Amino acid sequence: MVILELLIVIVLLILLPLSIGATIFPEYALSVEKEESAHNRKSAGPAAVMLCLVTGNIVMWAVFQLAAVPCTLMKKSLTTAIVIWVTGIAAFIALRSSTCHIYPVLNLTEGWRRNPRTGAEGAAAKKHRDKGLAVLLILAAAVILVQCLIYIFGMHLDQDDSRFIANAVDAWQNDRLAGVNAANGNPSPDTIYGDYIKDSISPWSYYLAMMAKLCMIHPAAFAHTVFAPYLLVVSYCICFLLGGQLFMHDRRKTALFVLIYAICLTFFGGSTRTSGEFTLFRIWQGKAVVAAIGIPLIFLEFIWLYRSAEKQALPAERSGFLRIFSILLIADLACCLLSGMGIVLSAMMIGAMDLWYLIAVRKPVRFLLLLLTCAPSVVYALLTLSLKG
């Protein structure tokens, strides 16, 4: 049974996101064009794997948001939401697999090597750089591993678990959505109000219930022991990718950036409202995922968009913009799943970065188009207000 659970976890948390990400970034998977030479194919290096893992997860979250909100408002079962989610994921993979050739190659790992030197000087410099990089990567991996082991072998509980985990456990046990008041255990009323609205519009708890049900693991154990270190690793993947963009793919500076970030998180847990506390103590909660994954991902996409606008020719740049626009739209939809805070903060982050992008590249048409990626936040915010009214 344990082996079966482990295999399901590997499929749902690793293979499925990577497969979805590979349909969005086909240049990192098998070559799309048969006549393309092996020399021109993009290497599926660490950055490519991280990128596919991150984008695959946000697609999974976004599809569940579309499936779960109607099911929750109509008092449908968790099984119904799971069936719709599985169907949506299968349809997305099939659609992207058939149309992935429309995107040109856009390599995030391009330029990871410095200007080469020749002769003995080049060999000595390369050996010195490799040693320094290896030390930085080992130190960063050690800090991240310790943080993951704390999640796996330690335990942290707070008052928020009385709602988030309680909702997940009720959905997992009774196959229902929004069926109980997590504060007192009473059946939920027919009319949605108060905290029921937040749980219905941002049903992250039910995503935990779904994954726990599919993995055949209790939701509390899944959230605290399995999903928490996994989300932590995903957040560091975004940090790694962001470092590559900020430091022009200098591997040593990127590794040092990740190491400093990991150390800062370790010692920034003195309050219940710091980023370190949210990331290292309760990342399974939706608002913590917004802080650790959602907002940094939006920042990464705008940096990537700015870099691509600088380097690519107009036709390729236009197609690259289309892909990043799609990812931003999906990311905003995924943030809506995480929490009410995600609905607001993702729109604010996109608006702020979009204004920066307008100032940097002076393309007002793109500025207006990028504002459309806030559409999910606007829709769910209006839906929340209508339910409160």
C-alpha positions in Angstrom: 0.0 0.0 0.0 2.8 2.4 0.9 4.5 1.7 -2.4 1.3 2.3 -4.3 0.8 5.6 -2.5 4.3 6.7 -3.3 3.9 5.9 -7.0 0.6 7.9 -7.1 2.3 10.8 -5.4 5.2 10.7 -7.9 2.7 10.7 -10.8 0.5 13.5 -9.5 3.1 15.8 -8.1 6.0 15.2 -10.4 5.2 13.5 -13.7 1.9 15.2 -14.3 3.1 18.8 -13.8 6.2 18.1 -15.9 4.0 16.7 -18.7 1.8 19.7 -18.6 4.7 22.0 -18.5 6.3 20.2 -21.5 3.2 21.0 -23.6 3.7 24.7 -22.8 7.4 24.6 -23.4 7.8 21.9 -26.1 11.3 23.0 -26.9 12.4 21.5 -23.6 10.9 18.1 -24.4 11.2 16.3 -27.7 11.9 18.3 -30.8 8.7 19.5 -32.4 10.1 19.8 -35.9 11.4 16.5 -37.3 14.0 18.1 -39.5 15.5 20.0 -36.5 19.0 18.9 -35.9 20.2 17.6 -32.5 22.6 20.5 -32.3 19.7 23.0 -32.3 17.5 21.2 -29.7 17.3 22.9 -26.4 18.8 21.0 -23.4 16.4 19.8 -20.8 18.6 21.1 -18.0 17.7 22.0 -14.4 16.1 25.3 -15.3 13.9 23.7 -18.0 12.7 21.0 -15.5 12.0 23.7 -12.9 10.1 25.8 -15.4 7.9 22.9 -16.5 7.2 21.8 -12.9 6.1 25.3 -11.9 3.9 26.0 -14.9 2.4 22.5 -14.7 1.3 23.2 -11.1 -0.3 26.5 -11.9 -2.2 24.9 -14.7 -3.5 22.2 -12.3 -4.5 24.8 -9.8 -6.2 27.0 -12.4 -8.2 24.1 -13.9 -9.4 23.1 -10.4 -10.5 26.6 -9.7 -12.7 26.5 -12.8 -14.1 23.1 -11.8 -14.5 23.6 -8.0 -16.2 27.0 -7.7 -19.3 26.0 -9.6 -19.4 22.6 -7.8 -19.1 24.4 -4.4 -21.8 26.9 -5.2 -24.2 24.2 -6.4 -23.4 21.9 -3.5 -22.0 19.1 -5.7 -19.7 16.3 -4.4 -16.0 16.3 -4.3 -16.0 13.4 -6.8 -17.8 15.6 -9.3 -15.2 18.2 -9.0 -12.4 15.6 -9.4 -14.0 14.2 -12.6 -14.3 17.7 -14.1 -10.7 18.4 -13.1 -9.3 15.2 -14.6 -11.3 15.9 -17.8 -10.0 19.5 -17.9 -6.4 18.4 -17.4 -6.7 15.7 -20.1 -8.3 18.3 -22.5 -5.6 20.8 -21.8 -2.8 18.3 -22.5 -4.5 17.1 -25.7 -5.1 20.6 -27.0 -1.6 21.9 -26.2 0.0 18.7 -27.6 -1.8 19.4 -30.9 -1.0 23.1 -31.1 2.4 23.4 -29.3 4.2 24.0 -32.7 2.7 27.5 -32.8 5.3 28.8 -30.3 8.8 29.6 -31.3 11.8 28.4 -29.3 12.5 30.7 -26.3 15.3 29.3 -24.2 15.5 30.4 -20.6 18.7 28.6 -20.1 20.4 30.4 -23.0 23.5 32.3 -22.0 24.4 30.3 -18.9 28.0 30.2 -19.9 30.3 33.1 -19.6 32.6 34.2 -22.5 34.9 31.3 -23.0 38.6 31.5 -22.6 41.1 29.4 -24.5 44.1 27.4 -23.5 45.4 26.7 -20.0 43.9 30.0 -18.7 40.4 29.0 -19.8 40.8 25.5 -18.3 42.0 26.9 -14.9 39.2 29.5 -14.8 36.6 26.9 -15.6 37.9 24.6 -12.9 37.8 27.4 -10.4 34.3 28.5 -11.3 33.0 24.9 -11.2 34.4 24.4 -7.7 32.8 27.7 -6.4 29.5 26.8 -8.1 29.5 23.3 -6.6 30.1 24.7 -3.1 27.3 27.2 -3.4 24.9 24.6 -4.8 25.8 22.1 -2.0 25.2 24.8 0.7 21.9 25.9 -0.8 20.7 22.3 -1.2 21.7 21.5 2.4 19.7 24.5 3.8 16.7 23.6 1.6 16.9 19.9 2.7 16.9 20.9 6.4 13.8 23.0 5.8 12.1 20.1 4.1 13.0 17.7 6.8 11.6 20.0 9.4 8.3 19.8 7.6 8.5 16.0 7.2 9.5 15.1 10.8 8.3 18.2 12.7 4.8 19.5 13.3 3.3 23.0 13.3 -0.3 23.7 14.0 -2.1 27.0 14.2 -5.7 28.2 14.4 -6.0 28.5 10.6 -5.8 24.7 10.4 -9.1 24.5 12.2 -10.7 25.8 9.0 -8.4 24.9 6.1 -7.6 21.3 7.1 -11.0 20.8 8.7 -12.7 21.7 5.4 -10.3 19.3 3.6 -11.0 16.5 6.0 -14.7 16.9 5.8 -14.7 16.9 1.9 -12.4 13.9 1.9 -14.5 11.9 4.4 -18.0 12.8 3.3 -17.4 13.6 -0.4 -19.0 17.0 -0.2 -18.0 20.6 -0.8 -18.8 23.4 1.8 -20.8 20.9 3.7 -19.9 21.8 7.3 -19.0 24.9 9.4 -15.3 24.2 10.2 -15.5 26.3 13.4 -18.3 24.3 15.1 -19.0 21.2 13.0 -22.6 22.2 12.2 -23.9 21.6 8.7 -23.5 24.5 6.4 -26.6 26.6 5.5 -28.2 26.6 2.1 -27.3 30.3 1.7 -23.6 31.0 1.5 -22.4 33.8 3.7 -19.4 34.9 5.8 -16.4 32.6 5.7 -18.3 30.2 3.5 -17.9 32.8 0.7 -14.1 32.7 0.9 -14.0 28.9 1.0 -16.4 28.7 -2.0 -14.6 31.3 -4.2 -11.1 30.2 -3.2 -11.5 26.5 -2.6 -7.8 25.6 -1.9 -8.9 23.3 1.0 -10.8 21.2 -1.5 -7.7 20.9 -3.8 -5.9 19.4 -0.8 -8.8 17.1 -0.3 -8.8 16.0 -3.9 -5.0 15.3 -4.0 -5.3 13.5 -0.7 -8.1 11.4 -2.0 -6.3 10.5 -5.2 -3.1 9.7 -3.3 -5.1 7.7 -0.7 -3.5 9.7 2.2 -5.3 11.5 5.0 -5.6 15.2 4.2 -3.9 16.3 7.4 -0.9 14.0 6.8 -0.8 15.0 3.1 -0.8 18.7 3.7 1.7 18.7 6.6 4.1 16.0 5.5 3.9 15.4 1.8 2.6 18.6 0.1 4.4 21.1 2.4 8.0 20.1 1.4 6.8 19.7 -2.2 5.5 23.3 -2.3 8.7 24.5 -0.6 10.7 22.9 -3.4 8.4 24.5 -6.1 8.9 27.9 -4.4 12.7 27.5 -4.6 12.4 26.5 -8.3 10.8 29.9 -8.9 13.6 31.5 -6.9 16.2 29.7 -9.0 14.6 30.8 -12.3 14.2 34.3 -11.0 17.9 34.4 -10.1 18.8 33.3 -13.6 16.8 36.2 -15.1 18.1 38.8 -12.6 21.7 37.8 -13.0 21.6 37.1 -16.8 22.0 33.3 -16.2 25.3 33.6 -14.3 25.2 30.3 -12.5 27.4 31.3 -9.5 25.4 34.4 -8.9 22.1 32.5 -9.2 23.3 29.8 -6.8 24.4 32.5 -4.3 21.1 34.3 -4.7 19.2 31.1 -3.9 21.5 30.4 -0.9 21.0 33.9 0.6 17.3 33.7 0.0 17.1 30.3 1.8 19.1 31.6 4.8 17.0 34.8 5.0 13.8 32.7 5.1 15.4 30.6 7.9 15.9 33.6 10.2 12.9 35.6 9.2 10.3 33.6 11.2 10.1 35.8 14.3 6.5 36.8 13.6 3.4 35.0 12.3 3.2 37.6 9.5 6.7 37.3 7.9 7.4 35.6 4.6 9.7 33.2 6.4 7.0 32.0 8.8 4.5 31.6 6.1 6.9 29.7 3.9 8.6 27.5 6.5 5.8 26.8 8.9 2.5 26.6 7.0 3.1 26.7 3.3 0.1 24.3 2.8 -2.3 27.2 3.5 -3.5 29.1 0.4 -2.3 32.5 1.5 1.2 31.2 2.1 1.3 29.7 -1.4 0.4 33.1 -2.7 3.4 34.7 -0.9 5.8 31.9 -1.7 4.8 30.9 -5.3 2.1 33.1 -6.8 3.6 36.6 -6.4 7.2 35.6 -7.2 5.9 33.8 -10.4 4.2 36.9 -11.6 7.4 38.9 -11.0 9.4 36.3 -12.9 7.1 36.4 -15.9 7.4 40.2 -16.2 11.1 40.0 -16.0 11.1 37.3 -18.6 8.8 39.4 -20.8 11.2 42.4 -20.5 14.2 40.2 -21.4 12.5 38.7 -24.4 11.4 42.1 -25.6 15.0 43.3 -25.6 16.5 40.3 -27.4 14.0 38.8 -29.9 13.0 39.9 -33.4 9.5 41.2 -33.9 7.8 38.0 -35.1 9.4 35.8 -32.5 8.9 38.4 -29.8 5.1 38.6 -30.7 4.7 34.9 -30.3 6.8 34.9 -27.1 4.5 37.6 -25.7 1.5 35.4 -26.5 2.9 32.6 -24.4 3.8 34.8 -21.4 0.4 36.4 -21.6 -1.2 33.0 -21.4 0.9 32.0 -18.4 0.1 35.3 -16.6 -3.6 34.7 -17.2 -3.3 31.1 -15.8 -1.2 32.3 -12.9 -3.8 34.9 -11.9 -6.5 32.3 -12.1 -4.4 29.9 -10.0 -3.9 32.7 -7.4 -7.7 33.0 -7.2 -7.9 29.4 -6.1 -5.4 29.9 -3.3 -7.2 32.6 -1.2 -9.1 35.8 -1.2 -5.7 37.5 -0.7 -4.6 35.9 -3.9 -7.5 37.4 -5.8 -6.5 40.9 -4.7 -2.7 40.7 -4.5 -2.2 39.0 -7.9 -4.2 41.7 -9.6 -2.2 44.4 -7.8 1.1 42.7 -8.7 0.1 42.4 -12.3 -1.0 46.1 -12.4 2.2 47.3 -10.8 4.5 45.2 -13.0 2.5 46.1 -16.0 3.0 49.8 -15.3 6.8 49.2 -14.9 6.7 47.3 -18.2 5.0 50.2 -19.9 7.7 52.6 -18.7 10.5 50.2 -19.6 9.5 49.3 -23.2 6.9 52.0 -24.1 4.4 49.7 -25.7 0.9 50.9 -24.6 -0.9 48.2 -26.6 0.8 45.5 -24.7 0.2 47.4 -21.5 -3.5 47.2 -22.2 -3.4 43.6 -23.2 -1.5 42.6 -20.1 -4.2 44.3 -18.0 -6.6 41.6 -19.3 -4.7 39.0 -17.4 -6.3 40.4 -14.3 -9.7 39.3 -15.6 -10.0 36.2 -13.3 -9.4 38.4 -10.3 -12.0 40.9 -11.4 -14.6 38.1 -12.1 -14.1 36.4 -8.8 -14.0 39.6 -6.9 -17.3 40.6 -8.4 -18.7 37.2 -7.6 -17.6 37.6 -4.0 -19.3 41.0 -3.7 -22.5 39.7 -5.3 -22.6 36.8 -2.8 -22.0 39.2 0.1 -24.7 41.6 -1.2 
